[in-house]
Amino acid sequence: MIKYVLKRLLALIPVILGVIFIIQFILYISPNDPAVVILGNNYTAEGAQAVRESLGLNDPFLVQFVRYVLNLLQGDFGNSYITGEPVVTQLMARFPNTLILVLVSMALCTVLSLPIGIQSAVKPNSWFSNITAALGMIGIALPTFWLGLMLILLFSVTLGWLPATGSVSVTGMILPAITLSASFMAGTMRTTRSSMLDCLNQDYIRTAKAKGVSSRDVIDKHALKNALLPIITVVGVNVGTQMGGSVLTETVFSYPGLGIMLTNGIKQTDTPTILGCLVLMALCIGICNLLVDIIFAFVDPRIKSQYSKGR
């Protein structure tokens, strides 16, 4: 197991390097000039040339790429072109906020979608199953930014129950968490329903029922346990995906997290900020995928035996 974890961690290295290479290349060929943003109203051709030289923007792309990677290995994400502050300081200030939002959203998604998906699979032709299937389709189709704006209009502007802007507080977290979790909740619910339906139609379920096992035990101990693998996959992938999906949600609610930091960095052509946010997000997604694989080993004994044999 330890060897497998180390292999997966090493496999993250080319992924992170690929993310850095692609994003830095896109920014390199972009017509936007960071020197213009930095100088602002004090822009002059000579001043812009001096800024580019001091930041190394006139160096070839590969030189800039290697320099950034070497600095990154030392924990140096560079300094923001706009504020002049170290990017790592800004990341550490905002990353916990995004992590809290993602975890609250994921908890809300899991707590609601799993029971609904299981119940709709147990009674597939009931009115409950039909309604939840329709709601699932609607949830997947709704754009995140539109849902966020509608929730603000209803609960903040019309009813005045909740604040329109997000914050790291109980009331300030409700609307952003609902907005971020809506589409993922619908997807998790549909996956749970599909996986449970597949397991409930297996021969071992009919055998358990023939032996007189109670319906609750059939669902909890036989069907659900075997249906967990695809559910775990979806939930684990959703955690990483929500990290990227938080960009829109945080922008709509002005939530002080990585998403709005990334948005502001793109608007201001702040290359170190953009790279820092995307590298951290890519790292989080990779770690989430690794955790999913490790959880698989505890849920499925077949996978655990493969790890123990070093395959």
C-alpha positions as CSV (number, residue, x, y, z in Angstrom):
1,M,0.0,0.0,0.0
2,I,2.8,2.4,0.9
3,K,4.5,1.7,-2.4
4,Y,1.3,2.4,-4.3
5,V,0.8,5.7,-2.5
6,L,4.3,6.8,-3.3
7,K,3.9,5.8,-6.9
8,R,0.7,7.9,-7.1
9,L,2.3,10.8,-5.5
10,L,5.2,10.7,-7.9
11,A,2.7,10.5,-10.8
12,L,1.4,13.9,-9.6
13,I,4.7,15.5,-10.6
14,P,4.2,15.3,-14.4
15,V,0.6,16.4,-14.0
16,I,1.6,19.5,-12.1
17,L,4.4,20.2,-14.5
18,G,2.0,19.8,-17.4
19,V,-0.5,22.3,-15.8
20,I,2.3,24.8,-15.3
21,F,3.6,24.4,-18.8
22,I,0.2,24.8,-20.5
23,I,-1.0,27.8,-18.4
24,Q,2.4,29.6,-18.6
25,F,2.5,29.0,-22.4
26,I,-1.0,30.5,-22.8
27,L,-0.1,33.5,-20.7
28,Y,3.2,33.8,-22.7
29,I,1.5,34.1,-26.0
30,S,-1.3,36.3,-24.7
31,P,-1.3,39.8,-26.1
32,N,-1.8,41.3,-22.6
33,D,1.3,42.9,-21.2
34,P,1.7,42.7,-17.4
35,A,4.0,45.8,-17.6
36,V,1.0,47.9,-18.7
37,V,-1.1,46.7,-15.7
38,I,1.8,47.3,-13.2
39,L,2.6,50.8,-14.4
40,G,-1.0,51.9,-14.9
41,N,-1.2,55.7,-15.6
42,N,2.6,55.9,-15.2
43,Y,3.1,53.8,-18.3
44,T,6.0,54.7,-20.6
45,A,7.8,52.6,-23.2
46,E,11.1,52.9,-21.3
47,G,9.4,52.0,-18.0
48,A,7.6,49.0,-19.5
49,Q,10.8,47.7,-20.9
50,A,12.5,48.1,-17.5
51,V,9.6,46.2,-15.8
52,R,9.8,43.4,-18.3
53,E,13.6,43.1,-17.8
54,S,13.2,43.1,-14.0
55,L,10.5,40.4,-14.1
56,G,12.3,38.3,-16.7
57,L,9.4,38.6,-19.1
58,N,11.7,39.1,-22.1
59,D,13.4,35.8,-21.5
60,P,12.5,32.8,-23.8
61,F,9.5,30.7,-22.7
62,L,11.5,27.7,-21.6
63,V,13.8,29.8,-19.5
64,Q,10.7,31.3,-17.7
65,F,9.2,27.8,-17.3
66,V,12.3,26.3,-15.8
67,R,12.9,29.3,-13.5
68,Y,9.3,29.1,-12.2
69,V,9.6,25.3,-11.5
70,L,12.9,25.7,-9.7
71,N,11.4,28.5,-7.5
72,L,8.3,26.4,-6.9
73,L,10.5,23.5,-5.6
74,Q,11.7,26.0,-2.9
75,G,8.2,27.0,-2.0
76,D,8.4,30.3,-3.9
77,F,5.3,31.0,-5.9
78,G,6.6,34.4,-6.9
79,N,5.2,37.8,-6.0
80,S,2.0,39.3,-7.3
81,Y,2.4,41.9,-10.0
82,I,-0.3,44.0,-8.5
83,T,0.2,44.0,-4.8
84,G,3.8,42.9,-4.7
85,E,3.0,40.4,-1.9
86,P,4.2,36.8,-2.0
87,V,1.6,34.7,-3.8
88,V,2.0,31.9,-1.2
89,T,0.9,34.3,1.5
90,Q,-2.3,35.1,-0.4
91,L,-2.9,31.4,-1.1
92,M,-2.6,30.5,2.5
93,A,-5.0,33.3,3.5
94,R,-7.7,32.3,0.9
95,F,-7.3,28.5,0.5
96,P,-8.8,27.6,3.9
97,N,-12.0,29.6,3.0
98,T,-12.4,27.7,-0.3
99,L,-11.7,24.4,1.5
100,I,-14.4,25.1,4.1
101,L,-16.9,26.0,1.3
102,V,-16.1,22.8,-0.7
103,L,-16.3,20.6,2.4
104,V,-19.6,22.1,3.5
105,S,-21.0,21.8,0.0
106,M,-19.8,18.2,-0.3
107,A,-21.3,17.3,3.0
108,L,-24.6,18.8,2.0
109,C,-24.4,17.1,-1.4
110,T,-23.6,13.7,0.2
111,V,-26.1,13.8,3.1
112,L,-29.0,14.7,0.8
113,S,-28.2,12.8,-2.4
114,L,-27.3,9.4,-1.1
115,P,-30.6,8.7,0.8
116,I,-32.7,10.1,-2.0
117,G,-30.8,8.0,-4.6
118,I,-31.2,4.8,-2.5
119,Q,-34.9,5.4,-1.8
120,S,-35.6,6.1,-5.5
121,A,-33.8,2.8,-6.4
122,V,-35.7,0.8,-3.8
123,K,-39.0,2.0,-5.3
124,P,-38.1,2.8,-8.9
125,N,-41.6,3.2,-10.3
126,S,-43.0,5.4,-7.5
127,W,-43.9,9.0,-7.6
128,F,-40.9,9.8,-5.4
129,S,-38.6,8.2,-7.9
130,N,-40.1,10.1,-10.8
131,I,-40.0,13.5,-9.0
132,T,-36.4,13.0,-7.9
133,A,-35.3,11.9,-11.4
134,A,-36.9,15.1,-12.8
135,L,-35.2,17.2,-10.2
136,G,-31.9,15.6,-10.9
137,M,-32.2,16.5,-14.6
138,I,-33.1,20.1,-13.7
139,G,-30.2,20.3,-11.2
140,I,-27.6,19.2,-13.8
141,A,-29.0,21.6,-16.4
142,L,-29.1,24.7,-14.2
143,P,-26.1,27.0,-14.8
144,T,-24.3,27.7,-11.5
145,F,-24.1,31.5,-11.9
146,W,-27.9,31.7,-12.7
147,L,-28.8,29.6,-9.7
148,G,-26.7,31.8,-7.5
149,L,-28.3,35.0,-8.8
150,M,-31.8,33.6,-8.3
151,L,-31.0,32.5,-4.7
152,I,-29.7,36.0,-4.0
153,L,-32.8,37.6,-5.5
154,L,-35.1,35.3,-3.5
155,F,-33.5,35.0,-0.1
156,S,-31.5,38.2,0.1
157,V,-33.3,40.9,-1.9
158,T,-36.9,39.7,-1.7
159,L,-37.1,37.9,1.7
160,G,-34.1,39.4,3.4
161,W,-33.3,36.2,5.2
162,L,-29.6,35.7,4.2
163,P,-26.8,38.0,3.2
164,A,-26.2,38.5,-0.5
165,T,-22.4,38.2,-0.2
166,G,-20.6,35.1,1.0
167,S,-18.4,34.9,4.1
168,V,-16.9,32.3,6.4
169,S,-19.9,32.3,8.7
170,V,-23.0,30.1,9.2
171,T,-25.4,32.5,7.4
172,G,-22.8,33.6,4.8
173,M,-22.0,30.0,3.8
174,I,-25.6,28.8,3.1
175,L,-26.3,30.3,-0.3
176,P,-22.8,29.7,-1.7
177,A,-22.9,26.1,-0.5
178,I,-26.3,25.4,-2.0
179,T,-25.2,26.9,-5.3
180,L,-22.0,25.0,-5.5
181,S,-23.6,21.6,-4.5
182,A,-26.7,21.8,-6.7
183,S,-25.3,20.2,-9.9
184,F,-23.1,17.8,-8.0
185,M,-26.0,16.7,-5.8
186,A,-28.0,15.9,-8.9
187,G,-25.2,13.9,-10.4
188,T,-24.4,12.0,-7.2
189,M,-28.1,11.2,-6.7
190,R,-28.4,9.8,-10.3
191,T,-25.2,7.7,-9.8
192,T,-26.5,6.3,-6.5
193,R,-29.8,5.4,-8.0
194,S,-28.2,3.7,-11.1
195,S,-25.7,1.8,-9.0
196,M,-28.3,0.6,-6.5
197,L,-30.7,-0.5,-9.2
198,D,-27.9,-2.6,-10.8
199,C,-27.1,-4.3,-7.5
200,L,-30.7,-4.9,-6.5
201,N,-31.3,-6.9,-9.7
202,Q,-28.4,-9.3,-8.9
203,D,-28.8,-12.9,-8.0
204,Y,-27.3,-12.6,-4.6
205,I,-30.0,-10.1,-3.6
206,R,-32.7,-12.5,-4.6
207,T,-30.9,-15.2,-2.7
208,A,-30.8,-13.0,0.5
209,K,-34.5,-12.3,0.2
210,A,-35.3,-16.0,-0.3
211,K,-33.4,-16.7,2.9
212,G,-35.6,-14.4,4.8
213,V,-33.2,-11.5,5.3
214,S,-35.1,-8.3,6.1
215,S,-35.4,-5.6,3.5
216,R,-33.3,-3.2,5.5
217,D,-30.5,-5.6,5.8
218,V,-30.7,-6.5,2.1
219,I,-30.3,-2.8,1.3
220,D,-27.7,-1.8,3.9
221,K,-25.5,-4.9,4.1
222,H,-25.7,-6.4,0.6
223,A,-26.8,-3.9,-2.0
224,L,-25.4,-0.6,-0.7
225,K,-22.0,-2.1,0.2
226,N,-21.5,-3.4,-3.4
227,A,-22.9,-0.2,-4.9
228,L,-20.4,2.0,-3.0
229,L,-17.5,1.8,-5.6
230,P,-19.0,4.1,-8.3
231,I,-20.5,6.3,-5.6
232,I,-17.1,6.8,-3.9
233,T,-15.7,7.6,-7.3
234,V,-18.3,10.3,-8.0
235,V,-18.0,11.8,-4.5
236,G,-14.2,11.9,-4.7
237,V,-14.1,13.4,-8.1
238,N,-16.7,15.9,-7.1
239,V,-14.5,17.2,-4.3
240,G,-11.8,18.0,-6.7
241,T,-14.2,19.4,-9.3
242,Q,-15.9,21.6,-6.8
243,M,-12.5,23.2,-6.1
244,G,-12.5,24.4,-9.7
245,G,-16.2,25.0,-9.8
246,S,-15.9,27.4,-6.8
247,V,-14.6,30.0,-9.2
248,L,-18.0,30.9,-10.5
249,T,-19.7,30.6,-7.1
250,E,-17.2,32.7,-5.3
251,T,-17.4,35.4,-8.0
252,V,-21.2,35.5,-7.8
253,F,-21.2,35.8,-4.0
254,S,-17.9,37.8,-3.7
255,Y,-16.7,35.0,-1.4
256,P,-13.1,35.5,-0.2
257,G,-11.5,32.3,-1.6
258,L,-9.2,31.0,-4.3
259,G,-11.9,31.4,-7.0
260,I,-12.3,35.1,-6.7
261,M,-8.5,35.4,-6.3
262,L,-8.0,33.6,-9.6
263,T,-10.7,35.7,-11.3
264,N,-9.0,38.9,-10.2
265,G,-5.6,37.6,-11.3
266,I,-7.0,36.9,-14.8
267,K,-8.5,40.3,-15.1
268,Q,-5.3,42.0,-14.0
269,T,-2.9,39.7,-16.0
270,D,-1.2,38.7,-12.8
271,T,0.7,35.6,-14.0
272,P,2.1,34.5,-10.6
273,T,-1.3,34.7,-9.0
274,I,-2.9,32.7,-11.8
275,L,-0.3,30.0,-11.8
276,G,-0.3,29.8,-8.0
277,C,-4.1,29.2,-7.9
278,L,-4.2,26.7,-10.7
279,V,-1.2,24.7,-9.3
280,L,-2.8,24.5,-5.9
281,M,-6.1,23.4,-7.5
282,A,-4.4,20.8,-9.6
283,L,-2.6,19.5,-6.5
284,C,-5.9,19.2,-4.6
285,I,-7.6,17.3,-7.4
286,G,-4.7,14.9,-7.6
287,I,-4.8,14.3,-3.8
288,C,-8.5,13.7,-3.9
289,N,-8.1,11.1,-6.7
290,L,-5.4,9.4,-4.6
291,L,-7.6,9.3,-1.5
292,V,-10.4,7.7,-3.6
293,D,-8.1,4.9,-4.6
294,I,-7.0,4.4,-1.0
295,I,-10.6,4.2,0.1
296,F,-11.3,1.7,-2.6
297,A,-8.8,-0.7,-0.9
298,F,-10.7,-0.6,2.3
299,V,-14.1,-1.0,0.6
300,D,-13.2,-3.7,-1.9
301,P,-11.0,-6.6,-0.6
302,R,-10.0,-7.5,-4.1
303,I,-8.2,-4.2,-4.6
304,K,-6.5,-4.4,-1.3
305,S,-5.1,-7.9,-2.1
306,Q,-3.7,-6.5,-5.4
307,Y,-2.0,-3.7,-3.4
308,S,-0.6,-6.1,-0.9
309,K,0.9,-8.2,-3.7
310,G,2.6,-5.1,-5.1
311,R,0.8,-5.2,-8.5
